[in-house]
């Protein structure tokens, strides 16, 4: 574990300054662990009284009469656990407070703060799970208490913990339409700062792995540590999951050094077994607001005009996307692989393809034979199956990736780069010491083969490869299958490119 002070130094400063703050980051990045440490640290230091409150049981409950008994109950549990010597409102006092739920939280916290001999610090976890009128009332009551702190007792500092900054919280109406209240109408415009837990740096990943080495003597090769960082981009759960899979299951002999190959195998296991974090991530892919952002990205298109800033903020908050150089990108290579594999999992299972069919006698991969087989499959069944994807505009891309994954997974891997705005998908097959670059393009009416060849050549140049493949899905209705299913060679900017029409 990294020293918590390093990640939470700013939060501690804000607490010392009696500020109200939000602590947000993506899923399973250490928010709750950080909250536990903050409570322990603050109580041990003796300058504050701190408690952690889990609002999970009140999530998705908009009704005040239902939500606030739950919230006050969770407060009572938290105080009994973290601050057992602190006097709390009696059952009769709680019933009286709940008679007016619009002021129940305000009254409850005022009473507890009045009975505390030290400044009271509250950490509300899963705060962004509250919805509707309950969310508004919760935040409004905190705001009222904050503004009146100079005259009436109230918590010195409040930390709201969730996926998103509180000013970006959204209310879900009955129709499912997202409504955000940003700006001056926000009932919680008192928040001093929105703190976040960022990903681990490369040095921090190495530091974590070195702790294992110090404890057991088992070493991680530099390439292995680098690969863990590259695959997870420093995401705390992914980093820990890969390392744990290796040392607890795959390489239990502490005399053996962990290599980059072990990391690749661990990554594959985590994806294949759909560990809790991955499974939760996959469940989000069916949400309409996620789908309308990811589907164009998979196809290399610009996100549509019907996407709201709130939708983008939501997907970033989930940890699926990040902003890089003013553009949206999939957060890490593992997610880049998980997303299409999850979306095409059923189709992949139904493919009657064997890796051995495409491996030459010398062990090399026959990519030409593989892509010709896909052409045949696309003509017979694939184009119809692609219509069944929820991510319909990305159907051809997903079907090709499912086909390649089915075959290549028997001895290699497929890396994906979503060329947002380029209307292209870059694929790289790694097979033994070989690299095979494939660019995927859709052709409707305005796209041209010359444009596609230029993009393939640029991709090959970037990868440092002299030759590659272009899979061109021709979606023009007036073109026959015979004309579409052509294979031909072209040279562009000094690169040899084989074109596979589909």
N, C-alpha and C positions, 0 to 999 in steps of 0.2 A: 504494500500500500504506500502511495506517495504521501508525504507529509501534508495533512489537510490544511495547515496554515498557509501553504503555498497557493492553494486554489481558493481559499476562503478569506484571505487577508482583507480584501476590500469589504466583504460582508461584515467582518468584525469591526472595521472602522466605522461603518454606517450604524451598527448597533451601538457602539460607544457614543456616537453622536445623536442617539435617540431618534434615528430615522426609521421610516417605514419603507420597505424595499421588496422587490420581487427577485427571486432566484429561479432562473429558468434555464433549461437546456433540453436536448432531445431525450428520447426514452433510454433508460438504463445507462445513464452517464454519471451516476453517483450522487444524485440529488438527495435521496433519502439517507444514504450513508453519511453524506455531509451534514444533514440535519441532525442525525444522531450525535455526530462528533461535536457539533456546535452546542447542543444541549449539555453534553457531558463537560465540555470545555468551560462554558460559561458558569455552570453550577459549581464546578471545582475551583474556579478562580475566586468565587465568593463575592463578586461585585454585582451580580444579577441573579435573578431566579428565572430559569428558562424551562420551557416545556414544548414538546413536539405533539402536534394534533393531526391525526389522520382524518381527512374529510372524505375518504373513499366511500364510506357508507352513505354519504349524503349526495353523491354524484347523481346527475340526471334526475334530480327531484326538485321541480320548480315550485311546488306548493309550499308556502311559508309555514303553514300549520303542520306539515309533515317534516320539512327540512330542519327547522330550528330545534325541535326536541332531539333530533339526531345530533346536531352540531353541539348543543349544550351537553348532551350525554358523552360525546367524544372529548369535550373539554374536561368534564369531571374525571373521565378515565385517565386522561393525560396528566392532570394534576395529581391524582392518586398515585400514579406511577413515578413521575419525575419530581414532584414536589409534595411528598406525602405530609409534611409538617405544615403546609400552607392551608389555612382554613378556607373552606369553600361554601357557597350558598347551600342551605338546607333544601330538602325535598319540597317543603312548603314554599320556600322562597323561589325555587325554580318554577313551580307551578304558577305562582303569581306572575313571574316574569313572562312565561309562555302565554299568558292570557293576552298579551299584546306582542305578537312575534316580531313586529316591525321595530321593537325596542328591546327585545329579549337579550340579544347578544351584547348590546351596549350596556344594559343593566348588569348582566352577569359579569362581564369583564371589569366594570367599574367596581363592583363589590370585591372581586378577587384582588384587584390592584390596591384597593384601600386596605386590605388585610396583609399585604406583602410588605416586609421591612426593607426590601431592595427593589430596584427597578425590575419590572416584569417584561420578559422577552418571550414572544410566542411565535412558533414556526408552524404555519398551516400548510401541510402537505396535500397534494392533489387539489389545490385551491381552484384550479381552472376546470375541475370536474363539476362544480356547481353551475346551475343553468337558470335561465329565466328570471322570474321575480325573486327567487331565493338568492341568486347571485347578486342581483342589484341591491337587495336589502342587506345582505351580508357586507358588501363593500360600503354601502351608504352608512351603516352603523359604525363600521371601523372609522370611516372618515369623520363622523360626528364626534366620536370619542377622541380622535386625534386632535381635532381643532379646539376641543375644550379641555385639553390636558392641563393647561395652566391653572384651571379652577377646580377641576374634578379629577379624581384618580383614574388612570387608564394605563394600559400597557405602554412601557417606554418605547419599545420597538416591536414591530410586527414584520415577519418575513413570510411572504406568500410564495409557495413553491409549486412549480408546475412546468408544463411544456413551453408556456409562452409568457411574455410580459403581460401584466394585468391590463394594461391599456389596449392590448390586442385581443382580450377575451371577447368571445362572440356569444350572442344569445341565439339559441335555436328556436325558431317559432314552430308552431304546430305543423306548418307546411314543410318544415325542414329548410327554410330559407335562412341563410346566415345574415344576421344583423349585427353590425359592430357599432359601438358608441365610443368614438375617439374624440379627442379634443376637449373643449370646455364642458361638454355634457357628461363626461365620464364621472361616475360616482366615486372614483378613487384617484382623483388627480393630485393626491398628496404624496404619491410615491416619489421618493427622492431619487431613486436610481433603479434600473433594471440590471441586476448582476447576472452573469451567466457562468456556467461551467464549461470551459472549452475542452477540446480533445487533448489527449496527451501529445506532447512533442516527441520527435524521434529520440531525443536524449532521455526523456522520461520513460519511454517504452524500454530502452536499454537499462535504465535504472531499476525498473521493476524486475526485469529478467535477471539482473545481477543480484538482486535479493535472493532469488531462488538459488543461484550459484553459490552464494555465501552460505546459505542454509544447508545445501545438499552436496555441493561440489560439482553438480552437473552444469556443463557449460552450454551456452547458446552460441553457435557460430555467428560472426558478424552478419553474414548474408541472411541467416535465419531471423535475427533481430530486425534487420532492415525489411525483410519480407513481411513480418508481422505488422510493422508500421505501415508499409505500403498497402497491404490488403485491407486493413481496418482504418486507415487514415487517423489513427490515434483514438478511435472510439473506445471508451473504457471497457464496455461489455465484450466487444469483439476481440480486443486485445487480450483480455483475461480468458475468454473462452478458448481461443486458439492455443494459448500457452498451457491452459489446464488440460485440454484434450491431449496435448503432446506429453506432458510430464506425468499425468495421472493415468493415461491409458495406452498411448502409443509407444513411448520410450521410457519405460519404468526403470530400466537399468541406468543408474546415476553415473556410471562410468562412460556411457555413450554420449557423445556430443550431439546436440540438436542441430539439424541442418535445414536448409531452405526447403528440401524435399519433404521433410517432416511437416513443415508449416503448410505446404500445399495440400498434403493429405489431411491435415487437421481441418483446414478450411473446407475441403470437400465433405468431410464428415459432418461438420456443423450445418452446412447447407442441406445435405441429404437427409439428415435426421430432423431438420426443421426445429432446432432447439427453441425454447420458449421465446426468446427475443426475435428470432427469425419468423416464427409462426405468428407472433403478434404483428410483425411488420407486414407479412403476407396478407393478413386479414384486412389491413388498411387499404390494400390495393383495389378492393372492390368498391370503395367509397367514391361516389360520383365526383366530389371535389378533388380527390386525389387523381382519379382516372383522367379527368379532362386536362390535367397538367402533364401527367406522365406519358399518356398515349402519344401526343405529338413529339415528345422528346425521344421516345423509342424509334419513331419514324424519322427523326432528324428534322422535324418541322418546327416552326415558330409557334409557341403557345397561342391559342385562339383568343379573339377579342372578348369573349364572354367570361374570361377568367378574372376574378376579382383579386385585389391586393390581399384581401383576407384569406383567400384560398391559397395563394402562394405562401403567405406567412404560416398558414396551418401546416402545409407540407414541409416547410423548412423546420417548423417546430417539432414535427414528428421525427426529424433527423434524416428524412429521405433525401432531401436536397440541400445544397449549400450554394452560396453565391461566390463565384470565382470570376474575378475580372469583369464584374458587371453582368455576368451571365449566370443562369441557373445550371447546375450540374448535379448528377447523382453523387451522393455524399462520399462514397468510397467504392473501391473495386468489388468488394463482396456484395454490396447492394446492387451494383451494376449487373452482377451475375444472378443474384437471387431474383430480382424483379422479373426478367423474361423467363427464367426457369420456372418460377412459380406460376406465371400466367399461362405457360404452355405445358405444364406438367402432365395433364391428362392426355394431351395430344402426343407428347413424347412417349408415354407408356404404350400407346397404341401403334407406334411405328415398328414395323417388322424389319428392323435393320440390325446388322451385326458388324461390329468393328472389323472383324477378320476379313470381310469382303473387300475392304478398301486398303489393306496393308500389303505392300509389295513383299517379295521374297527377302529383300534386304532389310525389312522392318520399317521402311519409310512409308509415309501416308500418300496415297494416290488421290490428291485433291481434285484432279480433273475427273476421275471416275466418280468421286463423291458428288461433285456438283452436277454431273450429267445424270446421276441417279436421282438427285433432287429435282431436276427438270422433269424427269419422267413422273415422279411422284406428284409434283405440282400440277401437271396436266391431268393426271387421273383423279386424284383425291384432294391434294393440298389446297387448291384454290377454293374448293367448296368448304373445307374444314376451316380455312382462314376467316370465312364469313361468320363463323360461330363465336369468335373471340369478342369479349366485352370491349376490348381495346381494338375496335374494328379497323380504324385507320392504320394500326400497326400490325394487322393480321399477317400480311406477307412476311414482315420482318420476324415476327414471333414464330411463324411456321418454319422458316429457314433455320432460326436459332435452335428450335426443338429438334430438327433433323440433324443438324451438326452436333448438337450436344449428345444425342443418342449414340452417335458413332464415335465421336472424338473422346467422350468420357471414358472409353475403354483403354486409354493410354496417353491422353493428353488433356488439354484444356482449351477453352475458348474465352478470349478476352474481348470485351465490348466497349466501344467508345461511341457515345451518342453525339453525333455532329449537329447540335442544335442550330437551326437556321440554315444548315447546308442541305437539308432534305436528304441526308445520307446517314447510314449506319456503318461504322468501321468495325470489322471483326478481325481478330488475329488468332489463328490456330497455332498453338504451341504443341509440337509433337516431337518428343525426344529433343534433338538439337535443332530441329527445323522450325521455321516460322513461315506461315502462309497467310498473306494479307488478302482480305476479301472486303470489297465495298459493296453496299447494298443501296440500290436506288429504285424509286418508283418513277415510272414514266406515264404521264397522263396526256396532256395536250401541249403544254409549253416547254416541258423539259426536253433536252436534246442529248444525244449520245456524246457529242463533243464536250458538252458541259460535264457530263459524268466522267469522261476520260480524264479531263483536267483535274477533277477532284481525286480520282484514283491515283494519278501520277503524283499529286501533292502528298497523298497519304503514304505512298510507297517511298517517296523521298524522305519524309519525316521519319519513317521506320528504318530507313537505310536498307531497303530491299529493291532489287532490280526488276522483279516481276511479281505480278499479282493477278487477282481475279476481280471482275465486276459482274455482279448478279443484278440484272436489270429486269424488274417486274413491269411488264408493259400492260398497263391497265386501259389502254385505248380499246374501245368496243369494236371499232371497225377493222381491227387487225386480226388475222386468222391465227390459230394456234401454230400452223406450219411456219408462218413468218415470225411468230414470237420465239419459238423454241429453236433458235439458231445458236451455234457456237462458232465464234470467229476470233481471230487474233488481230490485235492492233498495237501500234507503237505510238506512244505519246510522250513528249519531253524526255525521250531516251529510255522510257520504261516499257517493258513488254507486258501487255495486258490481254488476258483471255476473257472474252465477254460471253456470259451465259444468259441468254434471253429466257424469260419465264412469262 
